[in-house]
Amino acid sequence: MKRFITGVFALTLLVGCKEPKQEEEMPAVNDEQVQEMAYMDYGAEFSNSDVIDAMELGTMYKTMKVGDTTTVKVKGTIADVCVKKGCWIKMPVGDASATVKFKDYGFFLPKNGKGKEVILSGKAYKNITPVEELRHYA
């Protein structure tokens, strides 16, 4: 009985003294990596020909009606990023702001991408965002 109690005590001591495994959340890209690389690719590859500036896209938005869609390649600076996953970004276009979502959540951008320059390829459309969706983003 004495050996049994000693064995249980030793086992409890070994299990209790084990350090818990801590998972540290690492950003997708840190500042040192950004300085080493010229650029990073996310999503499908595309050529960077026919790229327009974000201010030109703002001018295009002024002439568009709600529901209009156009395919564009645009270059701009990230103004805001989803802090949970990096699943959307906001980019200034002219005197407004465009929210960019990624097709089928196929990829996410780094959460520390605010202020970084990006080139995006996709469909630009004008719509009215429902209040519930705006609350979700806030």
Beta strands, then each sheet from edge to edge (+ up, - down):
strand 1: 52-53
strand 2: 69-77
strand 3: 80-81
strand 4: 88-93
strand 5: 96-101
strand 6: 117-125
sheet 1: 1+ 2+ 6-
sheet 2: 3+ 4- 5+
end
